Amino acid sequence: EGVSSLSLVLEDSIGIELGDSSYVFGAITGLEFIPGGGFAVLDRASCNVKLYDPDGVYQSTIGRRGSGPGEIVQPYGLLVWTNGDLGVIDPFQGGLLRFSPRGEYLGLEMEVTHNVPVDPRMVGDTGYVARRTAFFNDGGQDYMESFLGYFPMTWEPSLKYLSRSVPLDPNTMGDFFLHDFLYSSWAVDPGAGVIYAAPFQEGAYRILAFPLEGGDPREITLEVEPVPKTPEEIELEAAYVAAFLTAAEGG
């Protein structure tokens, strides 16, 4: 009941352009907290996962570039189990590669070869929430679907929280991807069993809170005054989108 606001203040950061490779990041594809404290960073450019303690001090590296067992070619997502095991989604290596906290390769946990789940978030040890695309034909017209769903450690979802479909048209795919993958945010609260999703909606502040098991969402809305972006903000945003898409395609 009611709405409260918080101000976020930057306390510290890690990352350098040149120097110790333990702190150089090329294209961060996933960042997750790990059991016992600290966090893991999946870097698509270097094809590995770097582990840091709660103060941001480098601890170890898991995985490396290559096409052999336990090596990484093109990582798309990071998952963390409650026992500290880490998973990297790499369709070029067959799917979800699982590693122990010490970096031992434990095998292929799940097969994924196309339509990769994007920005996955683990929920317990038996499933994850992610965005994914699908293609289908209806009445002779090809469609592309974007959806946010729950996946019980499988490629196919067991339920969908949000779904949007558009005719498969190269002229409209750009806006479709921008709105659904860059301008639609979501988060998971595993403890409360809630999926928060903010689908793109120009000029509106609206968050949908879905029960993890599915069902009608609760809506969180605010009256806010739209503020036009400055030319400088638009330029920075364009640079970010270009860098994101370049990283997503591996250069």
Secondary structure, 3 states (H helix, E strand, C coil): CCCCCCCCCCCCCCCCCCCCHHHCCCCEEEEEECCCCCEEEEECCCCEEEEECCCCCEEEEECCECCCCCCECCCCEEEECCCCCEEEEEHHHCEEEEECCCCCEEEEEEECCCCCCEEEEEECCCEEEEEEEEEEEECCEEEEEEEEEEECCCCCCCEEEEEEEEECCHHHHHHHHHHHHHCCEEEEECCCCEEEEECCCCCCEEEEEEECCCCCCEEEEECCCCCCCCHHHHHHHHHHHHHHHHHHCCC
